[in-house]
Amino acid sequence: MVRACATDRHEKHDIYSAQCPGRDVLYLLANKWSTLIIGALEEQPHRFGELQSRLQGVSPKVLTQTLRKLEDFGFVDRTIYPEVPLHVEYALTDIGRGVATPLAALRNWIEVNLDKIHTT
């Protein structure tokens, strides 16, 4: 489906076009860590260490980079509480909660159908 671009940066949104900025969003959301972070934050806001514990296998560097990208795109808010030590929480924004539903459906579909998929 092609939609007119409200930003006037180009004539229309067409994810199949190499110049469409939607490709950057697709690239971010198609990343496994982005999908899992958004899923973890669906439940409630989390601190960095809580996310790292929940997302088994993610390195601190990759978690930091992915959280920054999600924040840059407006999917995640980062709140710093002025305590000693600093308390930082990550939470989904409205747009983050909006994309959480289709991503949850994808994660669920994978879990239900994993035994039918050739994973080797």
N, C-alpha and C positions, 0 to 999 in steps of 0.2 A: 504494500500500500504506500503510495507516494503522497506526502503532505507538504503543503506550502510552508516555507521557513519563516517563522515569526521574527527571527533575529535579523533578517535581510542580509545575512552573510552569504547566502546563496539562494537560488530560486526555489528549490524544493528539497525535502528530505528524501533521500533514496539510499538506503543502507547498502545497496549493491554498487553504488558509485564510489570510486576510490577517494573522492574528495569529501564525501559526507562525514561530518563530525560524529555522526552516530556510530561510526566504526570504532572510534575511541571508546565509547560507552560499551559497545559489544565486546571489545577486547578486554575491558576491565571486568565486566560481569561474567564473561565466559571463563575467567580465571578461577581455578578450584578454590584458592584461598579466599577470594572475594566472596564466592558463593557460601563458603563455610562460615566466614566472619559474619555475613549478613544473617545467616541462620542462627548463629549463636546469640547475636544481638536482638533477635526477634523476641526472645524470652524476657530480657531485661538488659539494662546497661551493664557493662563489664569493665573492669580494670584490665590493664595490659597483661598482667600475670595470670589473671583468670582466663583470658582469651588464649594465652599460650598453653595453659594446662588443658583447656577444652579442645584445642585444635592440635591433636597429637601429630608430631612430625614437622610442625612449622618452626623455622628458625626465627630468633628475635629480629634479625635483619629483614627477612621477608615479611614478617608480621608488621613491622614498622612501616616498610615501604607500601604494603597493601593498605594499611589503615590511612596513611597519608593520601594515597590516591583516592580512596573512597571518600575521604574528607574533602579533597580538592573538587571532586565531582558532585559533592553535596549529598551523598548517601549517608554519611556518618558525621555526627557532631562530637567534638572532643572538648570536654569540660575539665578545667583545672581548678581544684579546690585548694585554696591557700593554707595548707596545713604543713606540719613538719612530721614526716617527709611529705612532699607534694602528693596529692591524691588526684589521679587523672582517670576519668571515666569516658568510655566511648558508648554512644547510643545512636540508634537509627533516627534519621530525620523523617519528615513526612514522605519524601520521595524514596527514602530507603525502605520505609515500611511498605510503600506501594510496590516496590520491586521484590520484596521479601516473599510475597504470595506466589508469583510464578516460579521463583527459585526454589521455594519449598516444594512445589509440585514436581519440579525436576528432580530434586533430591529424593523425594518419595518414590517417583517412578523408577529411579535407578535402584533403590533398595528392593522394591517389589520385583523387578525384572532382572536383577543381577545374575541369578542362576541361569537365565536363558541367553545371556550375552557371552560371547566368546571373549574373554579378557586376557588371553595369552598372546 
